[in-house]
Amino acid sequence: MQERSIIERIVIADEKVEAADAGPGHPTPLELQLMQLREELRSELSAFREEVRGGDEETRRHVRLLHDTLIARLTAIGDGMNRRRR
């Protein structure tokens, strides 16, 4: 393996220092994209949760209606059977 020249090593070291200086205070373009994606995902997830909650309430109302209908039908069947027994 060929050793790098002193110039190449200095350039590499300088690039690493610059990258370290850019650290937390200066996000890279990729980090900016990730932060934007995170915010978009949070927003979409929040909207989705609200939609699911709304759907849950609609489902509850529908199930209550079905339950009430079932009880009324069972009561009618029971009343009909009681009349036959008499």
Order of alpha helices (4+ residues) and beta strands (2+ residues): alpha-alpha
